[in-house]
Amino acid sequence: MRKYLQLLLLLTAALLMLFAAFTTTTVSVPHLREDLMEINVRPTLLGAVMMFLHFGSFAMFGFGALVLVLAIRTLRAAGTDRLLIAIIAAVFLLFGITAFIGTGSHHMLGYALMGLVMVGAAIAK
């Protein structure tokens, strides 16, 4: 029973992460680029900011892919690494909380939610 709970939590977290990465790449980054161009940000600064934002999107895709692999390993009863789950959970949870505190944007709580789902997956093992 715990195996299926962990599988469900890992799949949920992976889908949330992949969805967040997709929307960041296709909506947020282009919108921010347009805004920065509109206020005449220097091209070198614009390039650096865009590179950082694209890296963040790629990293989020990577985290989502790792969690999806962990879910598949759980399904195959290959066992999952609780430490790896905990590290990913901590990254998302801490970022979500600090970003919410720093910005006040409730959207940042989505990252904290992804981290909490991962914490549940680590505990369910």
C-alpha positions, 0 to 999 in steps of 0.5 A: 500500500505504501508503494502505491502511495509513494508512486502517486505522490511522486507522479503528482510531484513530477507532473506539477514540476514538469507543468511548472517548467513548461509554463515558465518556459512558454509563458513567463520567460517570454513575457519577462523578455518583452517587459525588459525590452520595453523598459530598454534594459541593456542587451548584455543585461537582457541576455544574462537575465534570459540565460539565467531564466532559461537555466532555471527552466531547464533545471526544473525540467531536470528535477521533474524528469528525476522525480518521474524516473523515481516514480517509474522505479517505484512502480517497478519495485526497484526501490527509490533513494530516500535521500534523493527525494529529500534533497529535491523536496528540500530545494522546492520547499525552501525555495517556495517558502523563501520566495513567498516571504521575499515577494509575498506572491502566493504563486510561490507557494506552488513550489512549496507544495511540490516540496511538501508532496515530495516530503510525503513521498519520502515518508511513504517509503 
